[in-house]
Every structure is written in structure tokens, then in C-alpha cells.
């Protein structure tokens, strides 16, 4: 594996942990608003992001490639209203998709077939993550934005 590809994967591990922090921050925001369903949903999202970081780390370990953990930036988890975290989640997932695709492109440029194969799961996962985030925002806009009953039902539906 080239050093450039390894550095991109190190950065991705960092970004996955950052994503977990970000989603934990959103979860705590919703908990502070009494929305336990939104809290539970984002807490589960945060746990998934940690699992993603672990997958990348395990992949490097399996290839006997040492790597370093980078400092994790504290995300801004102050929000103007209940909708903002949902909109920011959509944008964040688009960013993560672009990062995954950049790693994939580097693996293609390096003709690293093993990494390309490994990344295919993440490419598919990001498509699903973006879709789910967009749907959650759309549902909020349709049912909950201006309707307390819709917000109540959506919160109830999100509670796992």
C-alpha cells in the first residue's frame, strides 16, 4: 500500500471517530429537548461510526500496515432548532461519501485491488447513509416541523 493511500485511511479512521462524536453530540442535544427517540437513533448512529473506524483499523492490521491515530476535533453541536441537526447530518454524510470515494480513487490510481475490494462495502454503506439521512430530514419537514403531533410520532418511531 502506498503511503498516500495509508494516510487517507488514517484520516478516514479519524473522520469516522469524529462522526461518532458528532452524532453523540446530536443525540445529547435531542435528549436535552426531551426527544428520547431522536436521542436513541443518533446514539445508534454514533456507535455505527465507531464500528466503521474499527473496520478500517482492522483492515490495516490484517495487511500488517502500522498506522497512527490522529487527534479528533471537537464537533460544533450547537443548534438553532430541532431541524438543524438533521440538515447537518445530510451534509456530513455527503462529506463522508466524498472522503470514501477519494480513498477509492486513490486505490484505483495505485492499482490496489485489495483496498478497492475492501472499500466496496463502504461505498454501498454511504449510499444508504445518505438516503436515510435525507429521508429523516424529509419526514421531519413533512410531519414534524410545524406539528407537535407529528414530532411526537416521529420521536416515538425513532425509538429503537
Wavefront OBJ file of the C-alpha trace (Angstrom):
o trace
v 0.000 0.000 0.000
v 1.311 3.426 -0.894
v 1.957 5.951 1.842
v -0.622 8.305 0.310
v -3.336 5.639 0.476
v -2.380 4.726 4.045
v -2.609 8.399 5.056
v -6.073 8.689 3.522
v -7.205 5.647 5.500
v -5.685 7.076 8.703
v -7.624 10.276 8.044
v -10.766 8.239 7.435
v -10.382 6.445 10.752
v -10.175 9.891 12.330
v -13.230 11.103 10.410
v -15.244 8.054 11.486
v -14.444 8.775 15.148
v -15.253 12.450 14.537
v -18.585 11.331 13.064
v -19.269 9.338 16.226
v -18.550 12.432 18.356
v -20.783 14.496 16.095
v -23.663 12.035 16.343
v -23.233 11.683 20.111
v -23.441 15.475 20.274
v -26.655 15.445 18.268
v -28.011 12.646 20.463
v -27.324 14.699 23.592
v -28.930 17.760 22.021
v -32.128 15.824 21.386
v -32.020 14.264 24.859
v -31.834 17.774 26.328
v -35.020 18.570 24.407
v -36.853 15.512 25.788
v -36.778 13.651 22.472
v -35.619 10.197 23.540
v -36.378 8.622 20.169
v -34.158 11.061 18.300
v -31.558 10.592 21.041
v -31.602 6.801 20.690
v -31.449 6.962 16.909
v -28.408 9.260 16.856
v -26.705 7.310 19.625
v -27.038 4.192 17.459
v -25.613 6.160 14.516
v -22.633 7.155 16.659
v -21.986 3.526 17.567
v -22.061 2.583 13.875
v -19.405 5.200 13.138
v -17.120 3.677 15.770
v -17.652 0.297 14.094
v -16.670 1.837 10.761
v -13.436 3.190 12.259
v -12.723 -0.259 13.663
v -13.248 -1.846 10.232
v -10.646 0.448 8.707
v -8.203 -0.222 11.555
v -8.727 -3.966 11.294
v -8.160 -3.815 7.542
v -4.798 -2.112 8.006
v -3.910 -4.570 10.758
v -4.830 -7.533 8.530
v -2.494 -6.157 5.872
v 0.228 -5.721 8.515
v 0.316 -1.969 7.998
v 1.001 0.121 11.075
v -0.888 3.366 11.400
v -1.320 6.240 13.781
v -4.407 7.645 15.407
v -4.887 11.343 14.765
v -6.371 13.877 17.206
v -10.148 14.084 16.987
v -11.544 17.571 16.515
v -14.482 18.524 18.728
v -17.590 18.967 16.572
v -19.824 22.003 16.862
v -23.017 20.649 18.363
v -24.870 23.874 18.975
v -28.084 24.055 17.013
v -30.614 26.795 16.362
v -33.611 24.464 16.254
v -34.686 20.818 16.087
v -34.288 20.683 12.296
v -30.685 21.868 12.086
v -29.037 18.636 13.320
v -30.938 16.683 10.669
v -29.835 19.041 7.907
v -26.250 18.931 9.144
v -26.360 15.140 9.203
v -27.244 15.134 5.490
v -24.310 17.409 4.704
v -21.982 15.390 6.907
v -22.892 12.121 5.201
v -22.231 13.735 1.814
v -18.794 14.761 3.080
v -18.043 11.246 4.319
v -19.117 9.843 0.952
v -16.696 12.180 -0.807
v -13.880 11.026 1.502
v -14.625 7.347 0.874
v -14.689 7.978 -2.867
v -11.340 9.793 -2.667
v -9.807 6.771 -0.948
v -11.367 4.517 -3.574
v -9.958 6.696 -6.354
v -6.505 6.576 -4.790
v -6.756 2.784 -4.549
v -7.657 2.721 -8.252
v -4.748 5.007 -9.108
v -2.430 2.738 -7.094
v -3.944 -0.394 -8.636
v -4.545 -1.652 -5.077
v -7.174 -4.298 -5.753
v -7.402 -5.431 -2.125
v -8.257 -1.942 -0.905
v -10.737 -1.385 -3.716
v -12.468 -4.612 -2.761
v -12.478 -3.658 0.922
v -13.904 -0.204 0.172
v -16.840 -1.533 -1.836
v -18.771 -2.180 1.379
v -18.231 1.446 2.439
v -19.335 2.785 -0.952
v -22.603 0.871 -0.644
v -22.976 1.827 3.021
v -22.555 5.530 2.252
v -25.272 5.405 -0.383
v -27.593 4.006 2.300
v -26.414 6.515 4.936
v -27.103 9.483 2.659
v -30.502 8.098 1.676
v -31.510 7.504 5.308
v -30.348 10.962 6.411
v -32.253 12.652 3.566
v -35.404 10.652 4.345
v -35.231 11.576 8.018
v -34.959 15.271 7.137
v -37.806 14.983 4.611
v -40.016 13.247 7.179
v -39.251 15.946 9.712
v -40.151 18.653 7.185
v -43.362 16.887 6.201
v -44.675 15.744 9.558
v -42.852 17.313 12.474
v -41.513 20.754 11.594
v -44.725 22.638 12.385
v -46.745 19.897 14.024
v -46.285 18.730 17.615
v -48.272 15.546 16.948
v -46.004 14.718 14.003
v -42.904 15.375 16.098
v -44.279 13.146 18.853
v -44.982 10.322 16.390
v -41.644 10.671 14.666
v -39.847 10.627 18.026
v -41.813 7.526 19.001
v -40.992 5.799 15.683
v -37.270 6.516 16.033
v -37.018 4.943 19.480
v -35.336 1.598 18.879
l 1 2 3 4 5 6 7 8 9 10 11 12 13 14 15 16 17 18 19 20 21 22 23 24 25 26 27 28 29 30 31 32 33 34 35 36 37 38 39 40 41 42 43 44 45 46 47 48 49 50 51 52 53 54 55 56 57 58 59 60 61 62 63 64 65 66 67 68 69 70 71 72 73 74 75 76 77 78 79 80 81 82 83 84 85 86 87 88 89 90 91 92 93 94 95 96 97 98 99 100 101 102 103 104 105 106 107 108 109 110 111 112 113 114 115 116 117 118 119 120 121 122 123 124 125 126 127 128 129 130 131 132 133 134 135 136 137 138 139 140 141 142 143 144 145 146 147 148 149 150 151 152 153 154 155 156 157 158 159 160
